[in-house]
Amino acid sequence: MYYVYILLCKNKSLYTGVAIDVQKRFEEHKAKKGAKYTRSFVPVRILYKESFSNRSDAQKREMQIKGWGRKEKLNLIKSVTSL
């Protein structure tokens, strides 16, 4: 299983990525062993995750979400947390 995830960073920005184990990847980001962006803007919380059966589909969704503005990302997060 692969997951697309969105993290909230200390500077209030949102970071989107793909991982097999979201919690482990989050810990790597916090330890500054993750992506270049999260080495500068340390993540503080996992806000969203979505599962996929294969990496290709997860990466397509990641690119879709990365193309969105902040408002669309927050609406996605809100749609899941308000259920």
C-alpha positions in Angstrom: 0.0 0.0 0.0 1.2 3.5 -0.9 0.0 6.7 0.7 -0.2 10.4 -0.4 0.2 12.6 2.7 0.0 16.2 3.5 2.1 17.7 6.4 1.7 20.9 8.2 5.1 22.6 8.7 6.2 25.0 11.4 5.9 28.0 9.0 2.2 27.0 8.4 3.0 25.7 4.9 1.7 22.4 3.6 4.0 19.7 2.2 2.7 16.8 0.0 4.5 13.5 -0.5 4.2 9.7 -1.1 5.3 7.0 1.3 4.6 3.4 2.2 4.8 4.1 6.0 3.5 7.7 6.6 4.5 7.8 10.3 8.0 6.6 9.6 8.4 9.1 6.8 7.0 11.9 9.0 9.7 11.0 11.6 12.4 11.2 8.9 11.1 14.6 7.8 11.2 15.8 11.4 14.8 14.5 11.8 15.7 16.5 8.6 16.4 13.3 6.7 13.5 13.8 4.3 13.0 16.1 1.4 15.0 19.3 0.9 11.8 21.4 1.6 11.2 19.8 5.0 14.8 20.2 6.0 14.1 23.9 5.9 10.5 23.9 7.0 10.2 21.2 9.7 6.8 19.4 9.8 4.8 19.4 12.9 1.7 17.3 12.1 0.3 14.9 9.6 -3.0 16.5 8.3 -4.1 14.0 5.6 -3.3 10.6 4.0 -4.9 8.7 1.2 -4.1 5.1 0.2 -3.4 3.6 -3.2 -2.6 0.0 -4.2 0.4 1.0 -6.3 3.1 3.7 -6.4 2.1 5.0 -9.9 -1.4 5.9 -8.8 -0.1 7.5 -5.6 2.4 9.6 -7.5 -0.2 10.8 -10.0 -2.4 11.9 -7.1 0.6 13.6 -5.4 1.3 15.6 -8.5 -2.4 16.6 -8.8 -2.5 17.8 -5.2 0.9 19.6 -5.6 -0.7 21.5 -8.5 -3.4 22.9 -6.2 -3.4 26.0 -4.2 -3.5 26.1 -0.4 -7.3 26.6 -0.4 -7.9 23.4 -2.4 -5.6 21.4 -0.2 -7.3 22.7 3.0 -10.7 21.9 1.5 -9.5 18.3 0.9 -8.2 18.0 4.4 -11.5 19.5 5.8 -13.6 17.1 3.7 -12.0 14.1 5.4 -11.8 15.4 9.0 -15.4 16.6 9.0 -16.8 13.2 8.4 
